[in-house]
Amino acid sequence: MSEYLTLRLSDRPGCTLPWVVWSTAEQQVIASGELESIEEFEQLRDVAGNRAVIGVLDASDVSLKSVEIPKVSARQLAGMLPFLLEDELAQDPDQVNVTLLHRDNDAEGGPRAQVAIVDRSLIDFWYQSLKDVGIELKKLLPDVIALGATEPKSQTPILLSVGSQWLLHHSKTLGVVFDNAQLPIALGSELFDNYREPTDSAGVLVHLQQDQTFPHSDIQWHAAEPELGIVVLAKGAIASSVNLLSGLYKKPSLWRKHLKVWTSVLVACAVLLGVFLGQSYWHVNQLQQQADAYQQAREAIVRKVLPDRRNFPTVSYLKRLLDDEVTLLSGGSIEQGLLEWLSAVPEGLDNYPNVDITALKFDLGREELRLDVLGPDFQTFEALRENFAIYSQVELGSLDRSSDGKVSGQFVLKVSP
């Protein structure tokens, strides 16, 4: 952006509000004028357009001070400044806006900060008055600070005539404003003592209005190139890094602005992602529980038919163990999975923990599985036969009772036709 609308803001009786549009690219005035009061701000709406708007505030409404500060970071200092000045303020620290102008860590007597103090209600007044007519104030700074920014390397005072007032910038961050009638008093102050005797220095720099003469004085001075006072202030305001629109008035960075627009979308995405991850975790957990249950069921079956085997470190080991056992029992290579046969065994034995399988033989050629079973009584064998019949053809051989009262017998499970 190369064009800026700059206007001087003063609520002093009799003061007009001069404005100018300055082009930094062309180094010339695009438009300029004066407003009689804030009621005429609406006239600047079209002038402002897409240009950055800068306000230079009457220094009589600003208190420029130097304060001793502790050795802290810039971020910490910004929050501490109002309370470091609390004893010097005539109002509550929350009612003023304190802006750091310069920090001198090497000052004699310890670190010091130069600050600008403005009543927050005054900033609100100017900011809102412009906003009400569709003009957004981007930058605000004291007029004497803008004046000093026109000659940043100058060590001499600078005087500028604006309307019925004089602006005096006499150090890097200090200055005053006074009426025309007070100029002789100001020139007689100690601020100009070093310029009363002729020296090699060019002396005080004075910006005069067109056809204006500088009153007779014994100080050494020289006139700047004739320019409108508001033009001089506009150049300095554009060049200065000072902005009183800090704190509550600070403009959020562009990325924060875009982030705020997308906040609801991001929150919704985060919620959906959380739900998705939660469902995925629940689903994986369910599958793991099922896998564990199947593994326990497989091991239970094998322990029933192979009671001498107790540990199964891996699934592959269990499968290999079953393959070897099938091969051993059938006397040949396996062509059908023994697990299809064994699946009926735990179902048939369910609810009969006092029944033991003493032997098992699988005959692939006859497609039958023989189970030698030891149980407590004859009724148990009849119940087991009915259970096995649900899953396969079953034959129950002869039953014998041993001397200890146990009953032994054999079941033959066949493939259903």
SVG drawing of the C-alpha trace seen along z (x, -y; Angstrom):
<svg xmlns="http://www.w3.org/2000/svg" viewBox="-30 -40 61 144">
<polyline fill="none" stroke="black" stroke-width="0.4" points="0.0,0.0 1.5,-3.3 -1.2,-5.8 -2.2,-6.9 -4.9,-9.1 -3.5,-11.0 -5.6,-13.4 -4.8,-15.3 -7.2,-14.7 -7.7,-17.5 -10.7,-18.4 -9.3,-21.8 -11.7,-24.7 -11.0,-26.5 -8.8,-23.7 -9.7,-22.3 -9.0,-18.7 -6.5,-18.9 -6.1,-15.8 -4.0,-14.7 -3.6,-11.7 0.2,-11.2 1.6,-8.8 4.9,-7.2 5.5,-5.9 5.0,-9.3 6.2,-11.3 3.4,-13.9 0.1,-15.0 -2.9,-13.3 -5.6,-15.3 -5.8,-17.4 -8.3,-19.5 -9.6,-20.5 -12.7,-19.5 -14.4,-21.9 -15.6,-19.1 -16.1,-15.4 -19.6,-15.8 -17.8,-16.1 -15.9,-12.8 -18.4,-11.3 -16.8,-13.5 -13.7,-11.3 -15.4,-8.0 -14.8,-8.0 -11.4,-9.5 -10.4,-6.7 -11.5,-4.0 -9.0,-1.2 -6.2,-3.4 -4.7,-2.9 -5.9,-5.6 -3.5,-7.1 -4.5,-9.5 -2.0,-11.9 -3.3,-12.8 -2.9,-16.3 0.0,-15.9 -1.8,-18.0 -4.0,-14.9 -1.0,-12.6 1.3,-12.3 4.9,-11.4 6.9,-10.1 10.1,-8.2 9.8,-5.5 12.3,-3.2 11.7,0.4 12.9,3.8 14.9,6.1 12.1,8.2 11.1,9.3 9.2,7.0 6.0,9.1 6.1,8.9 6.9,5.2 3.8,4.4 1.6,5.8 3.5,4.1 3.8,0.5 0.3,-0.8 1.1,0.4 4.6,-1.0 3.0,-4.4 0.2,-4.0 1.5,-6.6 1.8,-9.2 -1.6,-8.6 -4.7,-10.6 -7.0,-7.7 -7.2,-3.9 -4.5,-2.1 -7.3,-0.2 -8.7,-3.5 -5.5,-4.5 -3.7,-3.1 0.1,-2.9 2.3,-2.4 6.0,-1.7 7.9,-4.2 11.5,-3.3 13.4,-1.1 16.9,-2.1 18.5,0.7 21.8,-1.2 20.4,-4.4 22.2,-6.0 20.6,-4.7 19.2,-1.6 16.8,-0.6 14.2,-3.1 11.2,-3.2 9.7,-6.1 6.0,-5.7 2.9,-7.5 -0.2,-7.6 -3.6,-8.3 -7.0,-8.2 -8.7,-5.0 -12.0,-6.8 -10.4,-9.4 -9.0,-6.7 -12.4,-5.0 -14.0,-8.3 -11.8,-8.9 -11.8,-5.3 -15.6,-4.9 -16.3,-8.3 -14.4,-7.2 -15.8,-3.7 -19.4,-5.1 -18.9,-6.6 -17.2,-3.5 -13.5,-4.5 -11.2,-2.1 -8.3,-3.7 -5.2,-1.6 -2.6,-3.6 -2.6,-6.4 0.3,-8.2 1.1,-11.6 1.7,-14.4 5.1,-15.4 6.3,-11.8 5.3,-11.9 7.2,-15.2 10.4,-13.6 10.2,-10.7 10.7,-13.2 14.3,-13.7 15.1,-10.5 18.9,-11.3 18.5,-14.9 19.7,-15.9 18.3,-19.4 14.7,-20.6 12.1,-20.7 9.3,-23.2 6.2,-22.9 3.4,-25.4 0.0,-23.7 -3.0,-26.0 -3.0,-28.1 -0.6,-25.8 3.1,-25.0 4.5,-21.5 7.9,-21.1 9.9,-17.9 13.0,-18.2 14.2,-14.6 13.7,-11.1 10.4,-10.5 9.5,-13.9 7.6,-16.9 5.0,-19.5 2.3,-21.5 1.3,-25.1 -0.7,-28.0 0.9,-30.6 0.8,-33.2 3.0,-31.0 5.8,-30.7 8.0,-33.5 7.7,-31.9 8.8,-28.5 11.8,-30.0 12.9,-31.6 13.0,-28.2 16.1,-26.3 15.4,-23.9 16.9,-26.4 19.9,-27.5 22.3,-25.6 21.2,-27.5 21.5,-31.1 25.1,-31.5 26.4,-31.1 27.8,-27.6 28.7,-25.5 25.4,-23.8 22.5,-24.7 20.4,-25.2 16.7,-24.6 14.8,-23.2 11.6,-25.3 8.7,-24.3 6.7,-27.4 3.4,-27.7 3.3,-29.5 4.0,-33.2 4.6,-32.8 7.5,-34.5 9.4,-33.3 9.3,-35.8 12.5,-37.6 14.5,-35.5 18.1,-35.2 18.2,-31.5 20.0,-30.0 17.5,-28.4 16.9,-27.5 13.8,-27.0 12.7,-23.7 11.3,-23.4 7.9,-25.0 5.2,-22.4 1.8,-22.1 2.0,-21.1 -0.2,-18.1 2.0,-16.9 5.1,-17.0 3.1,-15.0 1.9,-12.5 5.4,-11.7 6.6,-11.2 3.5,-9.2 4.0,-6.8 7.7,-6.3 7.2,-5.9 6.7,-2.5 4.7,-3.9 1.1,-2.9 -1.1,-3.8 -3.7,-1.2 -2.0,1.4 -3.5,3.8 -7.3,3.9 -7.0,1.9 -4.2,4.0 -5.3,5.5 -5.2,9.3 -2.7,10.8 -4.1,12.0 -3.7,15.7 -5.6,15.3 -8.4,13.7 -8.6,16.6 -8.3,19.1 -11.3,17.5 -13.4,18.0 -12.4,21.7 -12.6,22.3 -16.1,24.0 -15.0,26.2 -11.8,27.2 -13.8,28.0 -16.3,30.1 -13.4,32.0 -11.8,32.6 -15.0,33.9 -15.6,36.2 -12.0,37.4 -12.4,38.1 -15.6,40.1 -14.0,42.0 -10.9,42.9 -13.2,43.9 -15.3,46.2 -12.1,47.6 -10.6,48.3 -13.9,49.9 -14.1,52.1 -10.5,53.2 -11.0,53.9 -14.0,56.1 -12.1,57.9 -9.3,58.5 -11.6,59.9 -13.2,62.2 -9.7,63.3 -8.8,64.0 -12.0,66.0 -11.3,68.1 -7.8,68.7 -9.0,69.9 -11.6,72.1 -8.9,73.7 -6.6,74.3 -9.5,75.8 -10.3,78.2 -6.7,79.3 -6.3,79.7 -9.4,82.0 -8.1,84.2 -4.4,83.9 -4.3,83.7 -0.5,84.1 -0.1,80.8 -0.6,77.6 1.4,74.7 0.7,73.2 3.0,70.2 1.8,69.3 -1.1,70.1 1.2,71.5 2.7,73.9 -0.8,75.1 -1.7,75.7 1.5,77.6 0.9,79.7 -2.6,80.6 -1.3,81.5 1.4,83.7 -1.2,85.5 -3.6,86.0 -0.9,87.5 0.1,89.8 -3.5,90.9 -4.5,91.4 -1.2,93.0 -1.0,90.8 -1.1,87.3 -4.1,85.2 -6.5,84.0 -9.2,82.6 -8.8,80.3 -9.1,82.1 -10.5,78.9 -13.8,79.5 -14.1,82.7 -12.8,81.4 -15.2,78.5 -18.1,80.9 -16.2,82.3 -16.3,79.3 -19.9,78.7 -20.8,82.2 -18.9,82.2 -20.3,78.8 -21.6,78.8 -19.9,82.1 -16.6,81.2 -16.4,84.7 -16.0,86.4 -12.5,87.3 -11.3,88.3 -8.8,91.1 -8.1,91.7 -8.8,90.3 -8.3,91.8 -9.1,90.2 -9.7,92.5 -9.6,90.5 -10.5,93.4 -13.6,94.3 -14.3,90.6 -14.9,91.1 -13.5,90.0 -13.3,92.4 -13.4,91.1 -12.7,93.2 -14.5,91.6 -14.5,92.1 -17.5,90.8 -19.3,91.1 -22.4,93.1 -24.5,94.6 -26.9,91.6 -24.0,89.2 -23.1,91.3 -26.7,91.2 -26.7,87.5 -23.4,87.1 -24.7,89.2 -27.7,86.9 -25.4,83.9 -23.0,85.3 -26.0,86.2 -26.7,82.6 -23.5,82.0 -22.7,85.4 -23.8,89.0 -22.9,90.8 -22.6,94.4 -22.2,95.4 -20.3,98.6 -20.6,101.0 -20.2,99.5 -18.2,101.0 -18.2,100.1 -14.8,100.4 -14.3,101.4 -14.0,97.8 -17.5,97.1 -16.4,95.2 -18.0,96.0 -16.0,96.2 -17.2,96.3 -16.5,95.3 -18.2,92.8 -17.8,92.9 -18.5,89.6 -19.1,89.9 -19.6,87.4 -23.3,86.7 -24.6,88.0"/>
</svg>
